[in-house]
């Protein structure tokens, strides 16, 4: 019974309430998603409405103009992006080229591994990716078995904003197909993890073998049953 009560306390009525008492100025946030696939769109909109500023956002990309993290760029709430691909956002481009926005570029696999390392308690790791390029500038390098490696440090966040398909009231998560992407790694890297889901079920209704991320990593849950799910680049036959 005590477990059930504790699990129920993770549920919040809306995205605004889920951010209360957690999000503040000058924080680092890890935000799941790949392009517009698997982004916590309701939580991002609530973050915009919170007015929190001076944020550092760890995310594979920066959304698009007017949607996803693009909303926070328009309101100048993000001061720095730690990303891999940012080519779909004209406002991002404008702010970066004018010196208004800091950017820490990462090869995509390196970004994923930095987040995973942060969640696993691994402070740093060596990778061959980026050696001899601008990515390696200012970083320690070593040679192992005749190959050169770059040392990359782990990424941790004050808050993780994550999108999943389904959760039970303990916060055990199931992601849907490619919408899983960076979400589990982001969830594990945050001190506090807030998850947006389309469906909430009772404890025990998800087969333990089907759980993609255990509820131990999830602190707050909000249900958004009808997300917009925009398509970044719609392609159809002539």
N, C-alpha and C positions, 0 to 999 in steps of 0.2 A: 504493500500500500504506500509506504514512504517513497519507494522508487517511482511509483506512478504519479504521486503528487509533485515530486521533483521534476519529472519529465514534462508534466503539463505546464510547469512554470516557464519553460522555454518558449512557449507560444505567445506571440504578441499580435494585437488586433490589426495592425497595419505597419507599413514600412517606417512611417514617421515615429511611431512609438518604439519600434525596434532599435532605432538609432539613439533614442534619448538616453543621456547619461553615459554614452559610450564614445560618440564622435565629438572631437574638439579641434580647435585650430592647431595647425602645425603638426598634425599627425602623419604617419605613413600608413597607407591603406593598400592592401593587396586585393585586386578586383579580378574575378574570374571572367572567362570568355575568350573567344577567338573570332575576331571580326565582330559581327553582331550575333554570333551563335553562342548561346549559353551565358549571356550577360545578365546580371541581376538588375533589370531595368527599373523596377519599382524602387529598389534600394538606392540606385544612382539618382533617380529623380528626387527622392526624399533627402539625400545628401545635399543636392543642390539647394533644396528648400531650407535646409538647416542653416545655411549661411556660413558653414565652417570654411576657413580659408587657410592659405599657406600650406596646402596639402601636397604630399609626395605620393604619387599613385604608381604602384607596381602593377602593370598590366601588359599583356602581349601587344596590345594596340590601344589606340586612343579614341575608339568609336568613330563616328562620322559626324559631320556638321549637323547639330540639332538633335542628336540621339546618342545614347550611351554616354561614355565619358566626354563626348563632345559637348554635352550640356554644361559640364563643370569648366571646360575650357572657355566657353562663351561668357561665363560669369566670373572668370579669372580666379577661381577657387583653387586651381592646381598651380603650384609653383615649379614642380619638377615631375617629369615622367621617367620611369625606369621601364623601358619597353624594348620590343623587337621590331615591330612593323607599324609605321604610322602614316602610310601613304594615302589614306582615304580621307584625310581631314585637312581641309584648306585653312581653317582657323589655327590648327596646330602648326601647320607650315608657316603661317604668317607670324605667330608668336615666337616660334623658334628662330626664324631667320632675322627677326628684329631684336633678338636678345631678351625677350620678355619671359621666356620659358626655358628652364634647364632641362637637359635631356641626357640620360645615360643609356646609350645603346647597348644591346646584348644580342648575340646570336640566339635564335629561338630555343635551341636545345640547351644552351647555357642558362638562359632565363629560367627554363623549367627546372633545371637541376639546382640552380641557386635557391629557388623556392622550396624544392624538395629537401635540400640540405638544411634550410632554416627550420623546417618542420621536424626534421629528424635529429636536430641537435648537433649537426656536423658544421663546424665553423668555416671550413673552406675545402676546396678540392682542386685537382689539376686536370686540365683538359687541353687537348691539342688544338681545339677550335680557336681561331683568332690569332694564333702565334704569327708574328711577323707583320701584323696589321695594326691599324689604329686601336683596335679593341684591346691590344696588349700593352698599350702605352701606359707607363707608370705602374705596371703590375709585376710581381715577382714571376720569373720564369725558371724552369729547371729542365734538365735533360734526363730522360729515363729510357734505357734500352735503345739509345740512338735517336730518339725522337724528342722534340722540344715541346714543352707544355707551359701553359699559362695558369697561374693560380687565381681562382675566382672565389670570392667570399660569399657566404650564405646570405640570403635575404630574409628578413623578418619584418612583420608589420604590427602596428598597434591594433588594427582592426582588419578583418577579412570580410569582404562582401562577396557572397557566393550564390550561384544559381544551381538548383537541382530540380529534377522532375518530381520526385516523391520523397517524403520523409515520414517517419513515425514520430510519436510525441516525445521519444527519447532523443530525436535528432539523427537517427540512422538514416543515411541518404542513399538514394538511387538516382543516378544520372541517366539521361537518355541519349544513347548513341554518341555522335561527335560533340554534343553539347557538354560532355564531360570535360574535355580539353584541359585547361589550366585550373579548373575549379578545385579538385581535391588538393593540389599542391598549394594553392592560395589559402584554402581552409586551414591546412596544417601549419602554415607559416605565421598565422596571426595569433596574437595574444587573446583576442576576442573574435569569435567567428559568428557572423550573422548570415543566415541562409534564407533565400527566397525560393519557395517551392510552389508547384502547381497543384499538388495533391498532398493532403495530410491524412494519415491512417493511424489506427490504434497500434499500440505496442504489441508486437507479435504477429502483425499482419504482413510483415516483410520477412521472407525466408532469410535466415542469417547468411546463407550462402550467396544471396543476391545483393547484400549490402556492399556498396562501393566505398563508403566512408563511414566509419563508426561514429556514433553519437557523442563519444567522448570529446570529439573535436568541435562540436557545435554548441554554441551558447544560447543563441536566440533564433527563432523561426518565425517567418511571416509567410502567409499564403497569398499568392497572386495567381488566381485560377485562370485568368484570361490575359496573359501577357501579349503584347503586340507582336513580338517576334518578327521584326523587320528583316527583309532579305537585302543583304548589302549590295549584291550585284545580281539582278534578276536576268536570267538568260532563257529565252524560249526559241523554239523553232520558227522560222519564217512562215 
